[in-house]
Amino acid sequence: TNGGASGAGASTSSGASGAGASASNSGGAGASENSGGITGSGGSLGGGAVGGTTNGGASGAANGGATSSNGGGSSAGAGGASNDGGIATRRPFPDTTSSISILTDQLPNLTAAQQHFVVTHFVGTEKQTLAQSEPLRALSPNFLVLHYHLSMWQSAPAVDFIIDGKTWGNDYPTVTTHEDWFLHDASNQRLASTADGKLLMNLSNGDFAAYWTSSLESQVDAGDYDGIFFDSASPALLQAEVGAEDAPLAGTGAKDNALPELGNRTFIDAWQTWMNALDAALAKKGIPLIPNTSAFVTGWDTTNYGLTHGAFVEGFASPSFATSDWKASTNELLALAAQHKILILQNYLSAPTDVATRLYYFGNYLLVKSDRSYLEYFAAGPLEWYPEWSLALGAPTTNGATVDDLASSGIYRRDFDHGAVLVNPTGATVTVALGAGYQHVVPTGGGAVDEAGDEPGSLTMTAVTSLDVAANSAEIVVK
């Protein structure tokens, strides 16, 4: 869960709806992880097609716009720093304008065949020790690995994260000696999350901010990481996780109530000042900050999530969203994509066979993706592959500043060089006329990658001139 062990694969956002929102940000039930092992139910993600050059596979319009070969992380570029997300990063974040790129959650220990699969199918992962990342980078030097750290919280004393690139541990013994670094309730007790015991920090304390910056820089350097997945970052979480303990943060308090410990500022105001300064400091070191923002469906949350170089949007495009929430969330994603932010869009499956949900996540990703947009959805574990990720649709030929710009015949449509995506976030089926020359994409199979590193699943293409797009679903066509 959000704020659980850094090894937790599915860091779910808890209770972010509440007053003024009609949906909460949901995620899989991620189990805490011991040093590098496989996560539990709803744990880490696998899978993802890649950007860059192909290795001999059919692409573009060939074979009806079938599939690209799996280009892997190394195809992103040849060594050296890259100006990604507006900063010179250690390794290039692959350009996703014309590709489908998956940046996976925490991978388990891998066989040699699985390592080869990973670097030829995925652009990166997270929460890896050097013992796990170095063999992958020996095969693909530009393979991305993100560091994991909680954002505005101190990890609970018994929860570990990677502290030096090699060791799972916790800096709680150091942090706990600084009482003024913590935020307190009316009884002067530390505010602990009711979800998992993580401790809310005083973002206005200069010594805390300096320590967080220096420790993050040291951890990234030690682990040779390419950025920071900054978990549990949304102020909208506070109403559910500490609101019962501290009345000023209940309901819409993070937006409305000034807190003396924060210099008589609201939590959101203090968050924005702190996050903006932290992002700038890390950017000077070539480290993009990628906070877990949740899915932008809390109506009262006025936080400016465009202050950082990236966003990890957990729970995006849930089929359970009301259409109004879907529009609000998608508009925020389009705005961030237009700013060329590093976007990682993640959600969860009840089972690998849930093809309808897979296509809805996939379709929503296609609707909003820009040049640094990465996808991940998974069911049981971190090493999964789904055949739709291998589609070669090419670059978009239509774009929208808002979802209304993409409205078409009762659904939302975006066209690409070699196909189109049709997304229906409403509660009713819509029939869409396509005309001649289109083939409907139907995935079969997909799921866990076996020890032999075989790619699971396949795609079937069927000629169509119209499609019924069911409620809360998406369809993909190629041409």
Sequence and secondary structure as in RCSB ss.txt:
>XXXX:A:sequence
TNGGASGAGASTSSGASGAGASASNSGGAGASENSGGITGSGGSLGGGAVGGTTNGGASGAANGGATSSNGGGSS
AGAGGASNDGGIATRRPFPDTTSSISILTDQLPNLTAAQQHFVVTHFVGTEKQTLAQSEPLRALSPNFLVLHYHL
SMWQSAPAVDFIIDGKTWGNDYPTVTTHEDWFLHDASNQRLASTADGKLLMNLSNGDFAAYWTSSLESQVDAGDY
DGIFFDSASPALLQAEVGAEDAPLAGTGAKDNALPELGNRTFIDAWQTWMNALDAALAKKGIPLIPNTSAFVTGW
DTTNYGLTHGAFVEGFASPSFATSDWKASTNELLALAAQHKILILQNYLSAPTDVATRLYYFGNYLLVKSDRSYL
EYFAAGPLEWYPEWSLALGAPTTNGATVDDLASSGIYRRDFDHGAVLVNPTGATVTVALGAGYQHVVPTGGGAVD
EAGDEPGSLTMTAVTSLDVAANSAEIVVK
>XXXX:A:secstr
 TTS TT S     S  STT S            TT    TT         S  SS   TTHHHH B    TGGG
G SSS EEETTEEESS     TTS  BB S      HHHHHHHHHH SEEES  HHHHHHHHHH TT EEEEEEE
SSEE  TT  EESSSS EE  HHHHTT GGGB B TTS B B TTT  EEB TT HHHHHHHHHHHHHHHHHHT 
S EEEES  GGGHHHHTTTT GGGSTTHHHH  BGGGTSB HHHHHHHHHHHHHHHHHTTT  EEEB   S  TT
    TTSSSEEEEETTT TTS HHHHHHHHHHHHHHHHTT EEEEEEE S TT HHHHHHHHHHHHHH  TTEEE
EEESSSS EE GGGGB   SBS   SSGGGGEETTEEEEEETTEEEEEE SSS EEEEEEEEEEEEEEE  EE  
TT     EEEEEEEEEEEE TTEEEEEE 
